[in-house]
Amino acid sequence: MTKLQVKAFVFQLLCFAALFILVRFLLVSYTNLTGLWIPFTAFVVGTLLSPKFQAVKTNDGEKLFMKWIFMKGIKEIK
């Protein structure tokens, strides 16, 4: 794995973890869900809402791109 691929993986993991913890806290506080429904629902919501990062080799070298449901198009990170 290249340096940018590792960076993309870490960014994706951190974004998912932050959303998962936030959604799990909100579900416990504001819903009547119990048991395995809380982490399962937080996992699904976190997966759908977290941005996707990918390292791509181009003619100019390797670049890092991000795609998110709340942004139009694909954004170049580096």
C-alpha positions as CSV (number, residue, x, y, z in Angstrom):
1,M,0.0,0.0,0.0
2,T,1.2,3.5,-0.8
3,K,1.3,6.4,1.5
4,L,-1.8,8.0,0.1
5,Q,-3.7,4.7,0.2
6,V,-3.0,4.5,3.9
7,K,-3.9,8.1,4.3
8,A,-7.3,7.5,2.6
9,F,-7.9,4.5,4.8
10,V,-7.2,6.5,8.0
11,F,-9.4,9.4,6.9
12,Q,-12.3,7.1,6.0
13,L,-11.9,5.2,9.3
14,L,-11.8,8.4,11.4
15,C,-14.8,9.9,9.6
16,F,-16.8,6.7,10.1
17,A,-15.8,6.4,13.7
18,A,-16.8,10.0,14.5
19,L,-20.2,9.5,12.8
20,F,-20.8,6.1,14.5
21,I,-20.1,7.4,18.0
22,L,-22.2,10.6,17.4
23,V,-25.2,8.6,16.0
24,R,-24.9,6.0,18.7
25,F,-25.0,8.7,21.4
26,L,-28.0,10.4,19.8
27,L,-29.9,7.1,19.4
28,V,-29.4,6.2,23.1
29,S,-30.4,9.7,24.2
30,Y,-33.4,10.3,21.9
31,T,-34.9,6.9,20.9
32,N,-36.3,3.8,22.6
33,L,-34.1,1.4,20.8
34,T,-32.5,-1.3,22.9
35,G,-30.0,-4.2,22.5
36,L,-28.3,-4.7,19.2
37,W,-30.5,-2.3,17.3
38,I,-28.5,0.7,18.6
39,P,-25.1,-0.3,17.2
40,F,-26.6,-1.8,14.1
41,T,-28.5,1.4,13.3
42,A,-25.5,3.6,14.1
43,F,-23.4,1.4,11.7
44,V,-25.8,1.8,8.9
45,V,-26.2,5.5,9.3
46,G,-22.4,6.0,9.7
47,T,-21.7,4.0,6.6
48,L,-24.2,5.9,4.5
49,L,-23.2,9.4,5.7
50,S,-19.4,9.1,5.9
51,P,-17.3,10.5,3.1
52,K,-15.5,8.1,0.8
53,F,-11.7,8.6,0.2
54,Q,-9.7,7.0,-2.6
55,A,-6.1,7.3,-3.8
56,V,-5.8,7.2,-7.6
57,K,-2.8,7.1,-9.9
58,T,-3.1,9.8,-12.6
59,N,-0.7,11.1,-15.2
60,D,0.4,13.8,-12.7
61,G,1.2,11.2,-10.0
62,E,-0.9,9.7,-7.2
63,K,-3.7,11.9,-5.9
64,L,-6.3,11.7,-3.1
65,F,-10.0,12.2,-3.9
66,M,-13.1,12.5,-1.7
67,K,-16.7,11.9,-2.5
68,W,-19.5,12.8,-0.1
69,I,-23.3,12.6,-0.2
70,F,-23.5,16.3,0.8
71,M,-21.1,17.6,-1.8
72,K,-21.7,17.7,-5.6
73,G,-19.0,15.9,-7.5
74,I,-15.6,14.7,-6.5
75,K,-13.1,16.9,-4.6
76,E,-9.3,16.5,-4.9
77,I,-7.6,16.5,-1.5
78,K,-4.0,16.2,-2.5
